[in-house]
Amino acid sequence: MEPANYEFSYKVSDYESGIDFGHAENRQDDKAEGTYFVVLPDGTKQVVEYEADEDGFKPRISVIPADTASSRAGDGSYLHNSIIL
């Protein structure tokens, strides 16, 4: 059976309700890489960048304080294999 190869991304932003989150992933053979984020009610942005392969799920978690996150939220652009947050 061949492994799945794919790439996807999405972003949901509704500034009236305060909803702002997204996810992007790229998989080639047995390795997936991706990023997902959520902006919390206080404006803090939590970001998880990850790799998943035969050795398991390996996340790198970061937190961007509200004053920094708000100036960059809503960009929505991306590069191959990574979202510009």
HELIX and SHEET records of a PDB file:
HELIX    1   1 ALA A   66  ARG A   72  1                                   7    
SHEET    1   A 5 TYR A   6  ASP A  14  0                                        
SHEET    2   A 5 ILE A  19  GLN A  28 -1                                        
SHEET    3   A 5 LYS A  31  VAL A  39 -1                                        
SHEET    4   A 5 LYS A  45  ASP A  53 -1                                        
SHEET    5   A 5 GLY A  56  ILE A  64 -1                                        
SHEET    1   B 2 TYR A  78  LEU A  79  0                                        
SHEET    2   B 2 SER A  82  ILE A  83 -1                                        
END                                                                             
